[in-house]
Amino acid sequence: MHVQIVRAHPADAPVLSAIAWAAKAHWGYPASWLEEWREQLTFTPEFVAANETFFARRDRQIVGCYALVARAEALDLAHLWVRPAEMGQGIGRLLFTHALGRAAARGAARLTIESDPNAEAFYLHLGAVRVGAVATEIDGQPRKLPLLIYDLPRSSCSRGRLPRPAF
């Protein structure tokens, strides 16, 4: 499997949004919930221009993406999506590992992840740690989203080495 990780451009926003929507829908959420999340699932050209956004490309097709958003000493993994047909093939792991490298290169102490409950096991498997939950609401029902962190080794960052997730 030859996959390239490429910096996204604002013009890529519609394709990245389509991947986010398809990936979220893959978990069987009701259409009404997806509509409520439309803004969160949408990559705008302005967002892509303002935040480090990358995509995975295989055979000239974009198959996944992620975005980092700067917050104080940490970076947030604001997005990490893989086309449903590509799930389970290592694309998500590749994107996450790339995100860790970018976060380390930027000198971040940690990567913060507000995870979909369906993706929590993926992040935990790659070395993230659950530190709490974020209270949200959908259709008048309370919902808790896992809050995870991935601490980036300071010594590795300062020596220019990329962090290695626990696989």
Secondary structure, DSSP 4 states (H G I P E B T S, - for coil): ---EEEE--GGGHHHHHHHHHHHHHHTT--HHHHHHTHHHHPPPHHHHHHSEEEEEEETTEEEEEEEEEEETTEEEEEEEEE-GGGTTTTHHHHHHHHHHHHHHHTT-SEEEEE--GGGHHHHHHTT-EEEEEEEEEETTEEEEEEEEEEEPPHHHHHTTPPP----
